[in-house]
Amino acid sequence: MLELTIFNIGNLLQKGFGEKGANIVTKTLTYDERFMELNIPGRKVNIIFSVCKIRQFSETTDCL
């Protein structure tokens, strides 16, 4: 049960942060000599964020 819970938490993190975010979380939580080292330099990444709002979505899907 504990293993399944940990797997589900990891799954949710991956879905929430996406592929790149999952890689960052994995590298951060992987145990090595620099575990949770907060002074390592970061990397700059470019992202695109978009929002789409559909008015009267329920009514439109009912018609389809």
Contact map, one row per residue, 1 for C-alpha under 8 A:
1111100000000000000000000000000000000000000000000000000000000000
1111110000000000000000000000000000000000000000000000000000000000
1111111000000000000000000000000000000000000000000000000000000000
1111111100000000000000000000000000000000000000000000000000000000
1111111110000000000000000000000000000000000000000000000000000000
0111111111000000000000000000000000000000000000000000000000000000
0011111111100000000000000000000000000000000000000000000000000000
0001111111110000000000000000000000000000000000000000000000000000
0000111111111000000000000000000000000000000000000000000000000000
0000011111111100000000000000000000000000000000000000000000000000
0000001111111110000000000000000000000000000000000000000000000000
0000000111111111000000000000000000000000000000000000000000000000
0000000011111111110001000000000000000000000000000000000000000000
0000000001111111111011000000000000000000000000000000000000000000
0000000000111111111000000000000000000000000000000000000000000000
0000000000011111110000000000000000000000000000000000000000000000
0000000000001111111111000000000000000000000000000000000000000000
0000000000001111111111000000000000000000000000000000000000000000
0000000000000110111111100000000000000000000000000000000000000000
0000000000000000111111110000000000000000000000000000000000000000
0000000000000100111111111000000000000000000000000000000000000000
0000000000001100111111111100000000000000000000000000000000000000
0000000000000000001111111110000000000000000000000000000000000000
0000000000000000000111111111000000000000000000000000000000000000
0000000000000000000011111111100000000000000000000000000000000000
0000000000000000000001111111110000000000000000000000000000000000
0000000000000000000000111111110000000000000000000000000000000000
0000000000000000000000011111110000110000000000000000000000000000
0000000000000000000000001111111000110000000000000000000000000000
0000000000000000000000000111111100100000000000000000000000000000
0000000000000000000000000000111111100000000000000000000000000000
0000000000000000000000000000011111100000000000000000000000000000
0000000000000000000000000000001111100000000000000000000000000000
0000000000000000000000000000001111111000000000000000000000000000
0000000000000000000000000001111111111000000000000000000000000000
0000000000000000000000000001100001111100000000000000000000000000
0000000000000000000000000000000001111111000000000000000000000000
0000000000000000000000000000000000011111000000000000000000000000
0000000000000000000000000000000000001111100000000000000000000000
0000000000000000000000000000000000001111110000000000000000000000
0000000000000000000000000000000000000011111000000000000000000000
0000000000000000000000000000000000000001111100000000000000000000
0000000000000000000000000000000000000000111110000000000000000000
0000000000000000000000000000000000000000011111000000000000000000
0000000000000000000000000000000000000000001111100000000000000000
0000000000000000000000000000000000000000000111110000000000000000
0000000000000000000000000000000000000000000011111000000000000000
0000000000000000000000000000000000000000000001111100000000000000
0000000000000000000000000000000000000000000000111110000000000000
0000000000000000000000000000000000000000000000011111000000000000
0000000000000000000000000000000000000000000000001111100000000000
0000000000000000000000000000000000000000000000000111110000000000
0000000000000000000000000000000000000000000000000011111000000000
0000000000000000000000000000000000000000000000000001111110000000
0000000000000000000000000000000000000000000000000000111110000000
0000000000000000000000000000000000000000000000000000011111110000
0000000000000000000000000000000000000000000000000000011111111000
0000000000000000000000000000000000000000000000000000000111111100
0000000000000000000000000000000000000000000000000000000111111110
0000000000000000000000000000000000000000000000000000000111111111
0000000000000000000000000000000000000000000000000000000011111111
0000000000000000000000000000000000000000000000000000000001111111
0000000000000000000000000000000000000000000000000000000000111111
0000000000000000000000000000000000000000000000000000000000011111
